Structures are given as structure tokens and as C-alpha cells.
Amino acid sequence: MKIRKFAELRAKMNPERRARIDAEVKKALSEMPLNELRSARGLSQKMLAEALHVQQPAIAKLERRADMYISTLRSHIEAMGGSLEILAHFPDGTVKIANFSQV
């Protein structure tokens, strides 16, 4: 069985299929739970715990939560090297909520 590189397989796909796959990948990368985001950034729970000056079990607990303070989420995201913005989406546009920029 010959092993092929993904780039070779992709080159043989029709443009519509490549576009559909690209859109699915983009969506998967734009929406993920905190634990997957941390992992995708190459961080372990222990590494993140050290950056936040907490114990590793606190990171595990935080990643399972469905509800948390914005300041907690912001600290978590910043420890991964990112920044947090709160956006409200409406049919006629998107608005960045500024109340939380100093939290």
C-alpha cells in the first residue's frame, strides 16, 4: 500500500470539495471548548496552571465549567497568549461590548 501525502490528495480534489473542506476546517478551528483550545496551543494543564499560579486540578475544573466570571475566562485566555473580546451578533451587524475591556 502506497502512503500518500495529504497535499497530493488535496491537489486531486475538485475546487468545490476543497472549498467545502476548508470551510469545515475553519469552523472547527474557530469553535472549540477551552480544553481543546489549550491543547491546540500546545499547553498542558500543568503549564497553564503554572502561568496562572494555581494548581492543575483548578485548570481541569475550570475547563469543565459552563459558567464563569469574565475575568476568569480573560485570565485563562491571556495565559494562553490570547486576548478576549465579547461580541454581540445581531441580524443587522456585530457589536463589541466595551464594558468588559477593563475587567
MOZIJO-V988633 format. One record per helix or strand of 3 or more residues. SS is the DSSP state (helix for helix, strand for strand). FROM is the first residue (numbers start at 1). TO is the last residue. If there is no record, write none. Layout:
BEGIN
ss=SS from=FROM to=TO
ss=SS from=FROM to=TO
END
This chain:
BEGIN
ss=helix from=6 to=12
ss=helix from=15 to=30
ss=helix from=34 to=40
ss=helix from=45 to=52
ss=helix from=56 to=64
ss=helix from=70 to=79
ss=strand from=87 to=90
ss=strand from=93 to=96
END
